[in-house]
Amino acid sequence: MARSIPPSGDSHGSPPQAAGAESRTKDVELLRVLVSRKGTQVDAQWAIHPQLKQDLLPQEWQEVADLMAKVTGIVGTRFSQVLAQAEPEPPSNA
């Protein structure tokens, strides 16, 4: 099941530069998809930058939430498939 999680830590953005300042590339994390596992359990989560969420209209937010649920479902399923191929479950000792 996909769910929204708040981004952790800094947004990795930097304040705007003054005119004439040296041009630098700025990275801002707007969306994050995190796939993790615990044993054979795979969990896919996503997060959106708080300012971006605030700027979206309710209908836009719902569209993003629906699409990201699909994305995390696809990514999580694929991760699980690759994991199963790379590390097959050991036979049970029954």
N, C-alpha and C positions, 0 to 999 in steps of 0.2 A: 504494500500500500504506500503510495507516495504521500508526502506531507510537506507542508511549508515549515521551514525553520528559519529563525532569524540569523543574519550573517554574524559571524563572530569577529571580534576585534575591529581594527581599523578598516575603512572602506578602500584603502590603498590609493586614495585620490590625494591630490595635492592642491593647494590654493592656486587661483589663477595668477599668472605671471604679469608683472608690470610691462607696459609697452617698452620695447627696446631691449627687453631682457633676452638672454640667450634662449633659443628655442629648444625645448626638451619634450620628450614623449611622456605623456601621462597615462597611466593605467588606472582604470576604475573598474572594480568588479561589480557588474550589474546583476548578473545571474550566476548561480553556482549549482552544480549537480554533484552530489557526493554519493558514491556507492561504496558501502562497507560490508564486511562479512564477519560473522562470528560462527566459526565452524562451517556448517553447510547452509546457515541462514544468511541470505543476502538482503540488505536494506538499501533502498535508494531514496534520497531526500533531495529537496531543492530549496533554494533561498533566493530572495530578490533584495536588491538594495532598498533600504527603507524609504529613501527619497523618491525612487522610481515608483514604488508602490503607492506612496502618497499622491503622486502626480497623475496616476491613472484614474479614469472614471470607473465607477462600479462595474459597468459592462465590460470595459477593457480589462479590469482586474480579473473578472470571471473568465474571460477568454484566455488570459495568461495562465491562470490557475489550471484550467482545463488542459491547455497545451502542455504545460509543464508536468502535469500528472501523466500524460501520454509519454512524454520524453523519459521521465524517470522509470516508467513501466518498461519501455523498450530497452533502455540502458541496463536496468536491473535484470531483466530477463536474459539479455545477451551476456552480461557478466556472469550470471549463474550458469549459463550453458558452457561458456568457456572454462569456468572454474570446474565444472563437472568433468569436462574432457581432460583438463590438465591434472586434476587431483580426484580421480574416481574414489568413491566411498570404499573404505576397506570392508571386506566381508565381515558380517556379524558373527560373533562367537556364541552361537546358541546351542 
